[in-house]
Amino acid sequence: MTSFVSLLASDSRRVWFAIALMALIALVELAIPQRPRNRAHRDHWLPNLALTCMALATNIVLNVAITLVLLFLESRDSGLLAMLSLPAWLNTLLVVVLLDFAFYLAHVAMHHVPIFWRFHRVHHSDAALDVTTSIRQHPLEGLIRCGFTGTAALAIGASAHAFAVYRLLSLINALLEHANLRVNPRLDRALSWLVVTPTVHKVHHSRAPHETNSNYGNILSVFDRTLATFTPTERSAHVVYGLDGFDERAQQSTIGLLRSPFQTSGMTAISRPTTQRVESTAP
């Protein structure tokens, strides 16, 4: 059975891939930005990268632990998918779709469950989105995310390979959807019928609660569309990023962001999300 050390080494290589891809996207952002860079962009990169490193380190341990259990179950042909005996490609595709739905549910929970929102608001309080926002997460948010996706992966008996494929696709799309990139509107609208594009996700980072509490999708946008939590992409050009009550420089420092979930100051209406439904319409 694959050892913890070898899996740790494998996940470490994925971290270096994430860092390299983040650097590449950052260079492209300079050439074709969606919005001009401002002071908020200059001030946020250091705490964003600090939290990114912490989140990556936390996720390595959590994902390696999940992978070890998946390998154990796989060696015994345990799990729902093992019983179906599907072709490898279809098995992987099904795992990606099901785990992405699990992430959708996790994301909804992080907005609607107050204790979860305390950790997730660290990600949302960034007033200037770019690629460094992608993995700007409180380290303990990884427990929530992995709790949902890991439980789903174990429940369906996902293969370790399919789990790795999902994580890779999730990483790549996370970096792209947060990037400050100008995208061809026609291409973006066409792609947004199936996947979460940069403009789809930018709406999710709005300060307006009815927009923040929409467009929860991670890779696929179909869950938002079918469950009436989709907001049209045209709104992305007008949204104001960040959270009211979290704009002070001390709050946006690395220490301030790490302390944020344990403080009650600055709680906004988003921590008790609106129940208004956002109708699924054309992008």
C-alpha positions, 0 to 999 in steps of 0.5 A, spaced: 500 500 500 502 506 498 505 510 504 504 516 507 511 519 505 510 517 498 503 520 498 506 526 501 511 527 496 506 527 491 502 532 494 508 536 495 509 536 487 502 539 486 503 544 491 509 547 486 504 546 480 499 550 484 505 556 485 507 555 478 501 556 475 499 562 480 505 565 478 504 564 470 496 567 471 499 573 475 503 575 469 497 574 464 493 579 469 498 584 468 497 584 460 490 583 460 486 585 467 479 585 467 479 591 472 485 596 473 490 595 479 489 599 485 492 600 492 487 594 495 491 589 490 498 592 492 496 591 499 493 584 499 498 580 496 502 579 502 497 576 507 494 572 501 500 569 500 501 567 507 494 564 508 495 560 501 501 557 504 498 555 510 492 553 507 496 548 502 500 545 508 493 544 511 490 541 505 496 536 504 495 533 510 488 532 510 488 530 502 493 525 504 489 522 509 483 521 505 487 518 499 490 513 504 483 511 506 480 511 499 486 506 497 485 502 502 477 501 500 480 500 493 484 495 495 478 491 497 473 493 492 469 497 497 464 502 495 458 504 491 462 505 484 466 499 485 460 495 485 458 498 478 464 496 474 464 502 470 469 504 465 475 508 468 473 514 464 466 514 466 468 512 473 472 518 473 467 523 470 462 521 475 466 522 481 468 529 478 461 531 478 459 528 484 465 531 488 463 537 485 456 537 487 459 535 494 463 542 494 457 546 492 453 543 498 459 545 502 459 552 499 452 553 501 453 551 508 459 555 509 454 561 507 448 559 511 451 556 517 454 562 522 460 558 525 462 556 518 461 563 515 466 565 520 471 562 517 469 563 510 468 570 510 476 570 511 476 569 503 470 573 502 473 580 505 478 581 500 476 587 496 481 586 490 480 580 487 486 576 483 489 570 483 492 571 490 485 570 492 484 563 490 487 560 496 486 565 501 483 561 506 483 560 513 487 554 515 481 551 518 476 552 512 480 546 509 477 542 515 470 544 512 471 543 505 475 536 506 469 534 511 464 534 505 468 532 499 472 527 503 465 524 506 462 524 499 469 520 496 468 515 501 461 514 501 461 513 493 468 509 494 471 514 489 478 511 486 484 515 489 486 517 481 479 520 480 479 523 487 486 526 485 483 528 478 478 532 481 482 536 486 487 538 480 481 540 476 478 544 482 485 547 483 486 550 476 479 552 476 479 556 482 486 560 480 482 562 473 475 564 476 479 568 481 484 571 476 483 579 474 483 577 467 479 580 461 475 574 458 471 575 451 464 576 453 461 571 448 466 565 450 465 567 457 457 566 456 458 560 452 462 556 457 458 559 463 452 554 461 456 548 463 462 551 468 464 556 473 467 562 469 471 568 472 465 572 471 460 567 474 465 567 480 466 574 481 459 575 482 459 571 488 464 576 491 460 582 491 458 585 497 451 585 496 448 579 500 443 577 494 449 576 490 454 573 495 449 568 496 449 565 489 454 562 484 456 557 489 459 552 484 466 550 484 467 547 477 460 546 474 455 551 474 449 547 472 448 546 480 447 553 481 442 553 474 438 547 476 437 549 484 436 557 482 442 560 485 445 563 479 446 570 478 447 572 471 454 574 469 453 581 466 453 583 474 460 581 474 462 588 471 458 592 477 460 588 483 464 591 489 468 586 492 469 585 499 465 585 506 462 591 509 466 592 516 472 588 514 476 594 510 481 596 516 488 595 514 489 591 521 483 586 519 486 585 512 493 583 515 495 576 516 494 576 523 487 580 523 485 575 518 487 569 522 483 572 528 477 574 524 473 567 525 474 568 533 471 575 533 464 578 533 466 585 530 464 586 523 458 581 522 454 583 516 448 581 514 451 576 510 453 571 516 445 570 516 444 570 509 438 572 505 433 567 503 431 570 497 432 566 491 436 568 485 432 565 479 436 561 474 436 565 467 440 566 461 448 568 462 
